[in-house]
Amino acid sequence: MQGRVLSWVKENLMGFLTVIGVIVGVVAGIVLQETTSGTWTSRNVMYMQFIGDLYLQMLRGLVLPLIVSSLVAAVSSMDISTSGRIGGLGMCYYLATTVLAVIFGVILAIVVKPGVNRSVDSEIDTFVKRNVTTVDTLLDLVRNLFPPNYVQATLQQYQTELIPPHESNLDAMDNINLWKVDGSFVDGSNILGLVVGSIIFGIALSLKKKAAPTLYKLFQELNQIIMTITLWVIWLTPIGVLFIICAKFVESDNMDVFIRLGIYFLTVVCGMLFYGFAILPLIYFLLTRKNPYILVRDMGQVIATAFGTASSSATIPVTLQCLENNHGLDSRVTRFMIPIGAMINMNGTAVYEAAAVIFIAQLRDMPLTFVDYLAISLTATAASIGAAAIPQAALVAMVVVLEVVGLPPEDISIVLAVDWLLGRFRTVANIMGDSYGAGIIEHHCKKLLEKLNDRQQSDTTIEDSI
C-alpha cells in the first residue's frame, strides 16, 4: 500500500509542486501586501517577478522549435500512400473536431464573459488598438500564411499600416478607407506561416520518406530532443508560478482580477468537460449509431491516467490497451490513430486556448472584431495542432495566439495560477477526442479492413501450399 502511494506521488510530483508553488505565491503575496507600508513601486514588482519573467522567456524560446519539429514529425510519420482511406478520414476528423472545439471555446468566452469587469476598475492596462480596417486585418492573416522568407518569418510578420492624410483634408481624415495603404514587417514571429510551411514540408517528407530516410529520422529525433528540453523547462513551473503570482498579488490593490480568474476557471473546466463528454459523444453517435458511453466506460483507466499525468503521450500505451482489449477496436486503426492523435488532435487544448485569449482580451478591455475572432480561431486551431503532447505545453502554444491578435505574451502569467489544474482537464478532453476518433474511423473502414484480412489469409494459404 505504501509503495503504491509513493509511486502515485512520484508520478504526480509535478502537480504537487505546482500546487505548492501556487499556495506559497498567494500566501507570500498577501502577507507582503498587508505588511508593507505604502504601495509597491513598479521596480520592486519587477524585482519580485524577475525569476517568473525568466521562466516565461524560456517558454517563449521554445515556441518555434517545438511547433516546427512537432508538426513536421507528426505529419511526416503518416504513411499517406498506404494508409489511404484511414489516414484521410483521420485527418478530416482531427481537423473538424479541432475547429469545432475552437469555435465552441470562442462562443463560450463571448457568452459567459469571464474577463468582463463586474465590480471595480481593472488593474490590467487597457489595450489600445491600431488604426486598421477589418479587411486589412483579414488580408494580413492570409499574407502571413505564405511568408516570402521563412528565416524572416521566425522574427517578423507583415502588418498593414494606414497613413492618415494631411489635416487639411477633413473628408479623408474622417474616412479611414481613404487613408494611404502601406505595410511593413514588424517584430513578432509569423507563426501561422511557419505552421503552414511545416505542414507542407511534413507532407512532402511523408511522400518521400524512403528517398530521404535520414531527413525523416532527423526530424523525429529532433522532436524528441525538443520535447525533452521542454519538459526541463516545465519542471521550473512551480518556481516561476510562485514568483509570478506573488508579484501579481503585491501589485494588486483589490481582488477583482482574481475573482474573474475564478470565473474563467469554472467556465473553461465546464466547457472542456461538456465538449469531451457531450459534444464528442454526440458526434460519435451520429456517425456510428453506437452508444458512446460504452466507450467511456471502457476508457476509465485512460481517463484516470490522463488526469494524473496531464500528458497525452504518456497515456498512449494505456489508451491502446483499453481500446483494443476492453473495447475491441482493430489494432491497425488504433496504432495509426492514437499516436498521431496524441500529437495533433488537441480538442481540449483548442477550447482552452480560444477561451483563454478572449478572457485576457476582456481583462484588458480590448474590443475584438469578427476578424479578430476569426484570427483567434485559425491560430488556436494551428497552435493546438502544433502543441506537444506533454504537460502544460499549451502555455507555449498560447503565446502564439496572443501575439497574432496583438496581445502581449506576458499576459500568459494571468492564467498561470490555474493552468496546472486546467491542463489535466485538457488532457482528458484530448484523449477522449482521440478515442472517439479511432472508434469512428474503424466503423467507416470496416469493409476495407475485412478486405485486408481476406488478402492476408489468401497470401498465407498460398505460402502454405508452396
Buried (B, 14 or more C-beta within 10 A) or exposed (E): EEEEEEEEEEEBEBBEBBBEBBEBBBEBBBEBBEEEEEEBEEEBBEEBBEBBBBBBEBBBEBBBBBBBBBBBBBBBBBBBEEBEEBBEBBBEBBBEBBBBBBBBBBBBBBEBBBBEBEEEEBEBEEBEEEEBBEEBBBBBBEBBBEBEEBEBBBBBBBBBBBEEBEEEEEEBBEEEEEBEEEBEBEEBBBBBBBBBBBBEBBBBBBBEBEEBEEBBEBBBEBBEEBBEBBBEBBBBBBBBBBBBBBBBBBBBEEBBBBEBBEBBBEBBBEBBBBBBBEBBBEBBBEBBEEEBEEBBEBBEBBBEBBBBBBBBBBBBEBBBEBBBEBBEBBEBBBBBBBBBBBBBBBBBBBBBBBBBBBBBBBBBBBEBBEBBBBBBBBBBBBBBBBBBBBBBBBBBBBBBBBBBBBBEBBBBBBBBBBBBBBBBBBBBBBBBBBBBBBBBBBBBBEEBBEEEEEEEEEEEEEEEEE
